[in-house]
């Protein structure tokens, strides 16, 4: 990389200056928070895949042979011992995972089954899963909720021991979502929450969790629905991630309309936490909130990044225009990460170097934002 210097000057406007203004943003509650109880659930189990073309576990994997022996016995073909299954290479033992949609599933519904080899199987291609029971991921529930079976499709040729069966799991028992709770069932201690009353909880997604938005949601719900419920308050920001909403008696038997009305409410987005989120795998950097940078100098691979206040003296040597990106920070006392990244981008600085520069600024205590690396 050819040595050059990037100056980000505070309180100085240039002909190449850029600036950003952010308007107030309103969001629906349903777009930033999910109703507690909604969310995917997993059914799991183990089973046998048969019909493999010599790519199965083989008789050296005794767990497969034992399960095969039991299956044959259940079908009226008992064997005297697993030694009778010698040289069986067309069978493999597998782990089965099926995801229940967030709104639940009813008896007779079909969902996809995901299959992963457990033993020494080399490939599941061409195999067929024989009927296997699926239970809830918590074994203490103790019920069979579905049965999985069918031909396996290997999706990724580079991972032949993983496959799927489209609509291969048949729901045997209703999986219904419980989204209401009595006050005594809630994990929050607050005098406003009454033990015998009914409540629902909205959980902010991780990227929006924070006291500001939690309080804003509670205030929006109280403003719009307290009058209908004939009370002073119907919602409480229990913490920075959870908003508890009271379900009045006239709605407790049929809360769907109440839930709909809450989800459709809009609220102003408060200023978000200052974050710089880096995804090395995709080469993406996301900046949110007021990500300020104090005056600092960073030298990296022959490149010098200068964030300065006040601006450098007039007699200091200037740079060629193609090497200089000025930032208009008029009436402000600090630059921000977005402006720095824009300057680096204009100069086509590689992503790894941008990440390294941001990291060094953060280590120096000059990046006033949370630096998050997304794995």
Order of alpha helices (4+ residues) and beta strands (2+ residues): beta-beta-alpha-beta-beta-alpha-beta-beta-beta-beta-beta-beta-beta-alpha-beta-beta-alpha-alpha-beta-beta-beta-beta-beta-beta-beta-alpha-alpha-beta-beta
